[in-house]
Amino acid sequence: MSDKERIIDIQIPRDRQIESVEDLADFIENELKPPSRIKWVIIYFIVGMAGGLGLGVFMGWWWIK
């Protein structure tokens, strides 16, 4: 993969060489600040509710028609 095809390039400083998966997870959480899981759960819930409401309106309209 060339440098132009990369979307994200993560470089860990030499003074923070990772020796275990737990340390890597802590580094990602503390330094990169990924979005919280609760935020994504709420987003998926809202999208699901909106889709269900839209489907319900469509089916109701189709049934009455």
C-alpha positions, 0 to 999 in steps of 0.5 A: 500500500502506498502513502497516497492510499493510506487514510490514517497513519498512526505513528507511536513515539519511541518513548511510548513503545507498546509492549502489550495489547492493553497498553496499545488500547490505553494509548488509543483511548487516551491519545486519539480520543475515539467517539464513545460507544454510548454516542453510537448506540444513541445514533443507531437507536435514533436511526432505527426509530426513524426508519421504523416510523417511516416504514410504519407511515408508508405501510399505513398509507399503503393500507388505507389507499 
